[in-house]
Amino acid sequence: MNNFSIGQLEAFRWTAELGSVQKAADRLHVTQPSLSLRLKQLESEAEAPLFERYGRGLRLTRHGQAFLSRTRIVLDAYDDLRRVSGVPEIAGTLRIGVAEGFAVASMASLIPNLQRSFPLLRPEWTVATSSGLEQQLADGELDVAILVEPIGLREVRLFALGTQTNSWAVSTDTYAGVGLRATDLSKLTIITTPPPTAMYRATLGWFAEGKITPPNVCLCSSLNAALQLVAAGLGAGIFPTKMIEAYPLAGAIRTLKTDPVLREGRVFVADRATSDEARTQALIRIVEDTARSLRYFEP
């Protein structure tokens, strides 16, 4: 079995491209004897000579030429992996969008966590529905966003974070005895955000499983305002469970264990397909740490 180290492949590549062991050693900041040893070990593993003398320099053998093309592929992939897995220093302005339900439950923790990790970063926050944020991202108005059940626009790249539980919510006082089936809830005013938001799709989709179209639907562009309407006893709605738990008036809202149960919402970090993936991966780690501390993705 051939066991090639990255150091040996780098020594070979730069010797081949620069035509000199000394120049390659200078490029890699090692001594000439050390680099020569790497080349000798590599040729032993390759079981064929890679270089031959040509005047005062070196040139590749036929086997060495084929070996070089494959070496470049390996080293380029290695450099990409190292770049993505590293933690870059993120500074300057960054336009970040956050789906409103996730924002209500997590932004008080997310902001200081981000500041501790990247003190030179100046985030500009936009809190809105996922569908609006996704379009802003596609249009270049945002740099990165946290989305729930994205539509999947071509210009947007998605990185999965986890799944959030959703719950039907009603006012504790007004709807103390409300039923738990679609036929029961369809008698209430259903409060949701406009299409094509994730909340709207989840709401109408849940009723559609029972072949029901709720007759009274109140559309509200703000998820937070919609929850306020529910707390005031004006209707029922579907919200992220963690958002309901974060409502400031304890006991004002109760959740319903409905039949059928609600599907979980898929949460993603998203950027543009042409964005720096290393920067996005660094931000994802902060969001993941924040969500873990809040147990956001736990039932």
Sequence and secondary structure as in RCSB ss.txt:
>XXXX:A:sequence
MNNFSIGQLEAFRWTAELGSVQKAADRLHVTQPSLSLRLKQLESEAEAPLFERYGRGLRLTRHGQAFLSRTRIVL
DAYDDLRRVSGVPEIAGTLRIGVAEGFAVASMASLIPNLQRSFPLLRPEWTVATSSGLEQQLADGELDVAILVEP
IGLREVRLFALGTQTNSWAVSTDTYAGVGLRATDLSKLTIITTPPPTAMYRATLGWFAEGKITPPNVCLCSSLNA
ALQLVAAGLGAGIFPTKMIEAYPLAGAIRTLKTDPVLREGRVFVADRATSDEARTQALIRIVEDTARSLRYFEP
>XXXX:A:secstr
     HHHHHHHHHHHHHS HHHHHHHHT  HHHHHHHHHHHHHHHTS  EEEETTEEEE HHHHHHHHHHHHHH
HHHHHHHHHHS     EEEEEEEEHHHHHHHHHHHHHHHHHH TTEEEEEEEE HHHHHHHHHTTS SEEEEES 
   TTEEEEEEEEE EEEEEETTTTTT  SBHHHHTTS EEE  TTSHHHHHHHHHHHHTT   S EEE S HHH
HHHHHHTTS BEEEEHHHHHT SSTTSEEEE  BS    EEEEEEEETTS HHHHHHHHHHHHHHHHHHTTT  
